[in-house]
Amino acid sequence: MTDRYDLVIVGMGSAGMAAAEFAATLDLNVAVIERDRVGGDGLWTGSVPSKALLATAKVAHVMRHADAVGLTAVEPHIDLGMVWRRMRSVRADIARTDSDPERYRAMGLTIVVGDATITGPNEVTVVEHGSHTDDEPLVLDTRFIMLCTGSRPDLPEIDGLTEAGYLTSETLFELDEPPVSMVIIGGGPMGIEMAQALNRLGVRVTVLQRASSILTNDEPALVQIVAAKLRSEGVDLRVDAEAVRVTLDGSTRTVHCGPDDADASVFAEGILVATGRRANTEGLGLDEVGVEVGANGVQVDGRGRTNIRSIYAVGDVAGRFFFAHSAGYEGVRAVRDMFFPGKGNVDEFVPWCTFTDPELAHAGLTVAEAEAKFGDDLDVWRLDLSHNDRARADAATEGSIVVISTKGRIVGAHIVAPAAGEMIHELALAIRHDMKIGDIAALVHIAPTYATSIGEVATDSSYERARNLRWMVRR
């Protein structure tokens, strides 16, 4: 059986869903192939379940520290099984509403459940799930192909890890409840978010980070605030600690971090591996059809195209940014490039946020990156939340805002604050559109809000400029 389409999308996670929904508005004939569950990692093993756990953990933390806002602090009763069930109910609610396959079929999209192979520049062959061995595969003839197959946890080579057993983001959220103690290998966003959440939920947590700092892609000065917060809450956070061997004794797993096992061993009932992601490129027939694949994923140009111009790759499979929000953006931009005049692009500028408490948000260059690019021709503006009225009222003064500018134009912004993920967009927009810090100062910010401090940082720059021009003041 052969069908003709304008676009065949392989994978229906964050990238595939966004691309499919946009394409459906253009009166195109679109098929989407999904081998598992609509929603991808973001819904099932990533941002949705992790943020659901973080929300519960934050409430538990607030209860313990209610005296900070004039209430009696209480120790919450935590039923981890109930917490995990609530997390899964959040996933299920999204799955049966916004991520329901029938919602996409109602848009006019063809949804095929099965395993896809790229069998030509304009051809995708699908073995549908539930089909018999003697059934003919489904062959989809198409103008364009978009690969949106996502990524999976990248596992380190640690002696004894497989034999001892471990968890990843793909299995942690499927438990009935987590172990009472956990070693987290990896100090990136996933590892650090889960370290704080699990610790606040009563799980004893140790983080082993091979590098000298956690969250190595973020502004170091603000990372230190997050690290200090985690340690103050009881997370055993160890940097320069590389896991080299794992042993199992009954239900206890021992992670050995160096040659002297007695001095550098961590004991726990569970191990969570959070050492990054690997693009899902296998089993798609890419080598046979000639699509180039690099170390980080499918190789694409600035428009999201592979070396075969009818085949695009977006989201995690392209190995650029492993974020759900950037995947959706790339999917939409690729559809625009396929079907509209001119050239689209998948922007290199992607802000992000690590959802610890306080949150750590990032847009543009770090201070070190700006210095390497612009030398001394830059200014770094910083304001701590201890000067913010809203932060004082909320008893949440552990945080800071850093804005980096060169010749007055903003090139980097970093925030540690309770609402950093919401606050960063104002500064990200300024960077995206090459705005000056004076443009931010000219905007009246609502007070008292955390974003008031963004206005104050910008105002400081305006005051400095005014001081340099004070000779013009009328006397």
N, C-alpha and C positions, 0 to 999 in steps of 0.2 A: 504494500500500500504506500503510495507517495502523495504527500500534500505539499502545496506551495505556500510559503509565508514570506512576509516582508522581513521579519526578524524572529529568530529563535534564540531564546535566553536559556542558558544552562545554569540552573541554580536559582532558588527563590529565597535567598536570605535578604539582608538589608539592601544590597546592590540590585539584585534581581527584582525585588518587589518595587523599588522606586522606579527602576527603568521600565518595568512592565506597566505600572500605573500611568507614567508619562506617555508611553507609546500608545496606550489605550485611548488617550485623548486625541490622538492624531489620525484616527480612522485607519489604522494599519492592521494588517492580519498578523497577529503575534501568537507564538506558542512559547510556553515556559515549561521546562523539564525540571522536575525535582525528584531526587531519589529517596528523600527522607521526609522531613516535616517542613512545611512552609514557615518562614520566620528565621531560619538559619541560626547561627551561633548567638546573635544578639538576643533573640527571644528565648532560646532553650538553654544555652550554656554560658551566656555572656552578660550583657548589661542588665537585662530584666531580672533574672534570678539574683544576681549579685546585689543590685540596688534594693531589691526587696529585703534581702538579709541585712543590708546596711541600714535600712529604715528601722527595722526591729531593734537592731543593735543600738542605734542612736537613742531610741526611747528608753532602753534599759540603762544607758549611760546617763541620760537626763534624770531618771529616777534616783540613781545613786548619788547624783550631785545636785539635787534640787535645792540644797541649802545655799547654793550660789545665787539663787534668785529669791531667797527668803522663805522657802518652803522646807518642810522636814524631809530630809533624805531618807529613802527606803531602799532596801535591797530587793530587787524584783525577783519573783519566782519565775524561772525560765524553764519551760518544757521544750527542749530542742526539737522533739518530734513535732510539736505543734508549730514551732517556728518554720520548720521545713515544709509542713503541709500548707501553711499560709503562703510561703514563697511559691509553691507549685500551683496554688489556686490563682495567684496573680498571672502566672504564665498561661494557665488554662483559659482565663478570662480573655486575654489578648488573642490567644489562638482561635477562640470561637467568635471573635468580633473582627478586629482590624486585620488579623492574619488568617482569616477563614478563607480557604481556597474558593468557596462559593462566591465570596465577595469579588474575587478577581474574575471568575467565570462570568459574573453578572456584568462586568465591564466589556465583555466580548473576547476575553483572552481564552486561548486553549491551554488547559493545564494537563500535562502528561506526567504520570508518576512512573519513573523507571530510571534505568542507567543509560546515560548518553555517551556516544562516541562520535568524535568529529571525523567524518569519513570523506570530507572534501571541503574545498573553500566555501562551498555553498550547500553543504549537506551534513545533516546530523542524523545518525541512526540510533534508535532507542529500543532497548529491550524492556518492555513494560513489565512492571511488577505484577505477578500473578499469571503471567503468560506461561505457556508450556514450551518445552524444548523444541517442539516441532512447529511452533507458531512463527510466522514471518515477523521479523522486526519491523518497527515503524520507521519509515524513512521520510525525513522532513527536508524538503527542498526550500531554500531560503535565500533572500538577497544578502542578509547579514546574519552573523552569529555573534552573540555576546556571552563570554565566559564569566560567570559569577559564582564560582564553586567554592569560594571562601578559603578557610584555613583550618588547621587543627593544632593542638598543643605540640610543641617541639620538645622532644624528650632528650635530656642530656645522657651522655654515656657514663653511668655511675655503676661501678661493680656491685652486684647484688641487689640493685633496685628492683628489677623485674621479679626476682624470686621473692623478695620481701613484700611486694605489693605496694601500690601507690594510688593516689587520686590525682585527677586533673580537673579542669573546668568541665570536662565532658561527663565526669562521674560524681563529682562532689555534690551536685544538686539533685542527683538521683538517689542519694542515701535516704534511709528513713530518718536518720539523725547522724550528726558527725561524731567522730571519736572525741573522747574527753581531753585529749592532748594532741597537738599537731606540730610537725616540723614543716615549714613552708620553704621550699627550695626556690629562690628567686625573689628579687626585690624590685620588680617592675610593678606597674599599676595593679594588675590582677593579684599578685602576691601580697602587696601592701594593703589593698582594700580588704582582702579576706582576712589578713592578719588582724586588723583592727576590729572587723565585724565579729570574728570568732572569739577574740579575746573579750570583747564586751558581752558576748553571750555565754561567757564562763568557760570557754575552752582555753587550756593553757597552750600558748603559742610561742614558738621560736622561729625566727626568720633567719635563713642563711643566705647571704648575698656575697657572691664571689668578688664583685667590684668593691671599691673603697667607699661607695655611697649607694643608697637606694635611689630609684627614680633618676637614672643617670641622664636622661634627655631633658630634664627640667632645670630651672634656675637654681644653682647650688645653695644660695643663701636662703631660699624659701624651702628647699628640701630639708634643710636643717631644722626648720620650725616643725615640719611634719614628723621628722624622725624623733625629735624631742617629745612631741605630743604622744607618739606611740609608746615610747619608753616610759613616760610618766604614767601611762595607763597600765603598764605591766607587760607589754610585749617585749620578749627577749630578742632584741634586734642586733644581729651580728654581721658586720661587714668584713671584707677581706677573709671570708670564710667559705672555702670551696668544699662542697661535699664530694668525697672521693670513694666512699664505700658505705654500703648499707648491710646490716646484719639483722636477723630476726630471731628473737627468743620468746617463744609463745606468742602472746599478743603484742609484745613490745618490739618496736623497731628502733634500731640504733643507727644514727647517721654519723659517720666518722669524717671529720673535716681536715685531718692532717696526719702527719706521720706518727704523732704521739696520741694514739687513740684515747688514752686515759684522760688527757687534758682537753681534748677537742671533740668530745662525743656528745650527742644530744639524743635523749630518749623520749619516745612518744608512741602513742598507739597508732597514729596515722601520719602519712607523708603526703603533702600536697605539692605537686610539681608545677611551678609557674615560671618557666624559663623561656617564655616567648612562644611564637606561632610559626607554623610552616605552611606555605601555600599548598592547596590541594590541586596538584597538576597531574597526578598519576591516573591512569585508566581512562584518559580522555582521547587517546589516539593522537596526541599532539606531535609526537616524534614522527609518526607515519605521514601526517599531512604536512609537516614541515614548519610548524609553529615553533619559534625559538623560545626556549625556557632557560632562565638564568638561575643563579644561586638563590635568589629571593623570590622567584616566581616567574610567571609569563612576562616576557619582555615586551614593553609597549612604548609608543612614542608619546609626545605631549598631548595627543588627541585620544589616547586610549587604544590605538590600533596596534595589532601585532604586525609582524613582517608580512603577513598575508592580509591585505587591506580590507577584505570582507569580514575578517574575524577580529573582534575587540575583546579585551580583558579588563575588567574593572574590579575594584574592591580588593580584598585580601589576596586573591589569586594572582594579582599583578604585583604584590609585594611592596607597594609604596608606603601606605599607611594602614595599620591594622586596627581601624576604627570603623564602627558601624556608620557614623555620620559621614565620614569621607567616602565610604563605599556607596552610599545612596547618592551622594553628590556626583561621584564619578559615573554612576549608571545613567543618571539623567543627562549629564553632559555628553556622554557617548551617543545616546539616542539623538540628541540635538545635532551632533556631528554627522551622523549617518543620513539624516533625512531633511535637514535644512541647508540652505545655501551658506557659503562661507565655511569657516573652520571653527570647530569647538575646541575646548581645551580642558584638561583635568588639572586644576590649579595645584601648584606646589605649596600654596599657603593653606595649611590646615591647622586650626587651633584644636586644643584638646584639654581634657580635665581628668584628673585623678580624684575619685570621689571618696576620699578620706574625710574625716571631720577634724579640722576644717579642710575644705576642698582646696586642691592645688590646680590652678588653671594656667595655660600656656598659650601664647600667640606670638609668632614671629621669632626673632633672634633672642638668645640669651645674652647676658652681658659679655661673656667671653667670645661668643660668636660675633657680636657687634664690634668688639675691639679688634678681632682678627680681620674683619671686613673694612672697617672705617678708621682704624687707628685711634688717635686721640680726638678725632673730630666727632665726638658724641657726648651726650649728657645722660646721666642716670638719675632719675627722680624716684624717691622712695618715701613712703609714709606708712608707719605702723598703725595697726588697728587700735592700739592703745589711745590714739588721738581721735577715734571715731565715736561720736555720741551713741549711735545705735549699738555698736559693739559693746560699749560700756553698759548700756541698759540691758543687753542680752547676756552679759557676763561671758562674752566671747571675744576677748581682745587678743587672742593668740593668732596673729596674722599680719600680713603686710602686702603692700602694693608696690610694684616696681615697674616703671615706665622708662623705656630707652628711646632716645631720639638723636637724630643727627641732622644738623641744619634746621632744627625745629620739627622735622618730620618723624613721626613715630615709626620705629622699626621693630620694637619688641615690647611685650607686656606680660607680666606674670603676677598672679594674685594668689595669696593664701587667705581664705576667708570662708565663713560658713556658706556663702552663696557665690563662691568664685566662678563656678560653671555658668551662672547666669550673668555675672558681672563682666566676664571677659568679652562678651560679644560687642559691646560698645567700642572697646579698644581694638578688637579684631577687625571691625568694620573700618576703623580709622587707618589701620595698617593696610588693609585691602585696597583702600581708595587713596593711599598716599597722602593722608591728611596731616596737618600740623597739630602739635600739642596745643597750640593756641585755639584751634577749632574746638577742642574738648573743653578748654577753659571758658569759651564763649557760650557753652550750653549751660542753662540753669538746671542744676541737679536737685532732685527732691530730697529734702531732709526731714527727719533723720533716716538715712538709709546707708547701707554699706557702700553703695555706689557714690555717696557724697565724697568719699575719700578719693575717688578717681578725679572728681572735679577739683578737689583740693590739691592733688598732685599737679594737675594741669595749671591751676591757678598759681602755684609756686613758681612755675616756669614763667608765667606772665609777669609776676611781681619782679622776678630777676631781670627780665627784659626792661621793665619800667624803671628799675633802679639804674640800669645802664643809660637810660635816656632822661634821667632826672634833671639834667642841665636844660631840658626844654620846658620844664615846669614854669608856668607864669607866676611870678612873685608879686 
